[in-house]
């Protein structure tokens, strides 16, 4: 198999597909910053994020990468907390709608009629339609290239009951996780492609 090697790296999408994810935030920044009104009320926002990953299990830490030019970043920097929401493939159109609109121009929760669950350890909005969500407290904010890497300690986990196995694995008979392939393409996992490759067995071959 012939491979092409390039040292000229621009946009790279070889790490896709990734789970489609929505970051939510609530802040006390006045609406004037959002170019909506000048009222001194808090502002909520949600944005689609493809650059994200778990960092640690003990303590539980999750990271998202967001451009400092994003309105969501300004809200997180102000509030020091954010929500991580995982949505099923059936709601990929909502992820795309949120990702394609600007929180500085509209209230996304009102525009897209997004129902919320009540958070328990933070003030971040948790989407009712999510099959799993994390409430995160910001512990580190560092710049890398054109993005900020936001490290959050998970303070609470919201799980839809009955969709995870006793081992904590997502049950594909009960939920189709939304995956993002890059370039506005979405897909889901195919249960028929699932293979159980025990590392203890394969590691001894």
N, C-alpha and C positions, 0 to 999 in steps of 0.2 A: 504494500500500500504506500503510495507516494504522498508525502506530506509537504505542505507549503509552509515555509518559515518566513516571518516578516518581523523586522525590528522597528517598523513604522507603525506604532500603535495609536489608533484614534479611538472611536467607539468600539467597545468589545462586548459581545453578548453570548460568548461561548459558555458562560456559567448558567444560562437558562436551560430548562425551565426552572422557575422558583415559585414557591407558594405565593399567591396574590395576597397582599396584606394592606390594611388600612391603619394609618396612625391617626389617633385622635388626640385632641388637646383642648384644655380650657384654661384661659388666662384672664387676669385682671387688667390686661392692656386695654386702654380706652378704645372705643370704636373709631375714633379719629385716626388711629394708626392704621386701621383696616380700610380707610377711605370709604366708610359707610355712613356714619353719623358722628357727631361730636359728643354723644352721650357717654358718661363715665360708667358704662355697664361692661361686664365681662363679655368676651367673645369666644365662641367655640368654633373649631374647625376640624376637618378631616382631610387627609390626602393619601393617595396611593403611593406605596413605597415598594420598590423591588430589591433594594439593597438592604438586607437585614439578616441577622443570624443570632443563634444562642452563643453565649460566651462562656458561661460557667453554670454548673448545677448547684454548687454549694459555695457561696450563696447563689441563688438563682439570678442570673444576669442576662439581659437581652440587649442587642445593639441594633440601631437603625442608622443609616447614612442619609443625610438630608442636606441639600444645598442651603447655604446661609442666606441666599436670596429669597427663599421660600417664606411665605407668611407663617406657615406652621413652625418653622425654626424659630422665628421671633417669639411666638407664643410659648414654645417649650423653654426657650432661654429665660423667659419671664416667669413662668409658673414652676419650672424645675420638675416637671412630670409629664408623662405621655401615656397613651393607651395603644396597645397593639391588638388588632382585630383580624381574625382569620375568617374568610367568608367562603361558602360553597360555590362551586362553579355556576350554579343556577343564578347567582347574583353577580356574575362577571360584568354585566351591563352597568350595575351600580358602581362597581370598582372603577370602570372606565369613565363613567359620568363624573365621579368625584375626582378622579385623576385628571380629567380634561377641563376642569373648571377652577376658577380662582376664588379663594376664600376672601380676598381683598375686595371682591366685587359682589359676591352673593353670600347668603347664609345657606351653606350646603345642606344642613339638617332640615331647614324649612323647604328649600327648593326641591329636594329629592324625598321629602317626607320620611326621614330616617327615624325609626323608633329606637329608643335607648333603654338600657337597663341601668339601674342605679349603681354607681361605684361604691366600694366599701372602705378603701384606704386612701383614695385620692379624689380629686374633683374631675377627672377626665371622663368624657362620654364613653360609654361602652355600648356598642351596637347590639340591639336585641337579636338581629339576624345572624350574629356571629356564632360559629360552633365552638370557638375557643377564643379567649381574649386575656391579655395581661394588663394589669395596672402597674406602671413602672415609675419609680422615682429616679430622677436623673442623678447620676453619681460622677459622670465625667463627660466633658464636651471638648473634643479635640479636632483640629483641622487637618485634613489630608487631601491635598489637591484641591478640587473645586467643591468638596463636600465637607460637612462636619459629621464626625462619628459620635453619636449620642449613645452613651452607655447607661442603661437603666437597670436598677435593682427591682425585680418583680416583687411587688407588695401583695398582690392578690391575683388569683387565676379564676376565670369564669369558664365553665365547661358546660356544654349542652349534655344533659344526662343521657346515658345509653348509647353513645356513639363511639366510645372508646372501649377496647377490650380490657380484661382484667390486668393485662401487662402494660396498659396505657397506650396501646397502639390504635391509631385511627381505624375504625371499622368501615371499609369501603362499601359494605352492603348498606350502610346507613347514611353515608355522606360522601359527596363527590367534591374533594378539595379543588378549589380554583387554582390553576397554575398559570403563570405568565411566561410566555416564550420570548418576549421582547417584540419590538416593532408593532405594538398594539394587537398581538396575537395571544389568545387565551385557549387553554385546553384543560382536560382533567385526567386523573389517573385511571387506567383501565384495570379493573379487578382481575381480569383473565391473565394479565401480565405479571401478577404478583408471584414472587418466588421466595421461599424461605431458605436462605443459605446460612446455616448455622456456622458462625465464625469459629466455634470450638472444633467443629468437624473439619471445615475447610482449611483452618490454620494448621492442621496436622497432616495434610495431604503431602 
